[in-house]
Every structure is written in structure tokens, then in C-alpha cells.
Amino acid sequence: MSREASAADPHSTVKDQVVELYEDLEHEVQREVHNPLDSSQGDLLVRKHINGLAITFFILIALSLLAAIVGYAMYTHT
């Protein structure tokens, strides 16, 4: 990729990416939570994201453990 092509990219700066991420988060919250003052809807949004993070961390830990076991088995196998 040439330098001119990356400079022409509208998402080339970190500031643009952060602003876009923040706007996406705003739209997601507005779509998911119809009444922001209703705590049950806010809790539902938080619960969805916490569950996703917990599952992601569980998968990452399982993959690391599996990689460690495979690495140990390969190292000790002669």
C-alpha cells in the first residue's frame, strides 16, 4: 500500500478512529436503550457486553492453556 493511499484514507488518524468509535457507541446505546432513565434497559446492555467479555476471556485462557500443553508436549517429546 502506498503512502498516498494511506493518507487518502478517511480513517488514517487515531483521532478520526476514536471519534468514529464514540459515535458508533452512541448509536448502539440509542438503539439498545430506548429510555436511558430506565435502569433495567441499561443493565441489559451492560449484561450483554459483560457476558461477551467473559466468554472472550474464557476462550483466550483456554487457547493459551492449550498452546502451553502443546508446547510442553512438543518440547518433551524426543
C-alpha positions in Angstrom: 0.0 0.0 0.0 1.5 3.3 -1.0 1.8 6.2 1.4 -0.6 8.4 -0.7 -3.3 5.7 -0.5 -3.0 5.5 3.3 -3.0 9.3 3.6 -6.2 9.5 1.5 -7.9 7.0 3.8 -10.6 8.9 5.8 -9.7 6.8 8.9 -6.0 7.4 8.7 -5.6 9.3 12.0 -6.2 7.9 15.5 -8.4 10.9 16.4 -10.8 10.0 13.5 -10.9 6.4 14.6 -11.7 7.4 18.2 -14.4 9.8 17.1 -16.0 7.2 14.9 -15.8 4.6 17.7 -17.5 7.0 20.1 -20.3 7.9 17.6 -20.8 4.1 16.9 -21.2 3.6 20.7 -23.7 6.4 20.9 -25.8 5.0 18.2 -25.6 1.5 19.7 -26.8 2.8 23.1 -29.6 4.8 21.5 -30.7 1.7 19.5 -30.4 -0.7 22.5 -31.7 1.5 25.3 -34.9 3.3 24.4 -35.3 5.1 27.7 -31.9 5.9 29.2 -33.5 6.6 32.6 -35.0 3.1 32.8 -32.2 1.2 34.7 -33.4 -2.2 33.6 -32.6 -1.5 30.0 -29.2 -0.1 30.8 -28.5 -3.2 32.9 -29.4 -5.4 29.9 -26.9 -3.6 27.7 -24.2 -3.9 30.3 -25.0 -7.5 30.9 -24.7 -8.3 27.2 -21.3 -6.8 27.0 -20.1 -8.3 30.3 -21.2 -11.8 29.1 -19.4 -11.3 25.8 -16.2 -10.2 27.6 -16.4 -13.1 30.0 -16.8 -15.6 27.1 -14.0 -14.0 25.2 -11.6 -14.2 28.2 -12.6 -17.8 28.8 -11.8 -18.7 25.2 -8.5 -16.8 25.3 -7.5 -18.6 28.6 -8.5 -22.0 27.1 -6.5 -21.3 23.9 -3.4 -20.2 26.0 -3.6 -23.3 28.1 -4.0 -25.5 25.1 -0.9 -23.8 23.5 1.1 -24.3 26.6 0.2 -28.0 26.8 1.0 -28.5 23.1 4.3 -26.6 23.5 5.2 -28.6 26.6 4.4 -31.9 24.7 6.5 -30.9 21.7 9.4 -29.8 23.9 9.4 -33.0 26.0 8.8 -35.4 23.0 12.0 -36.8 21.7 
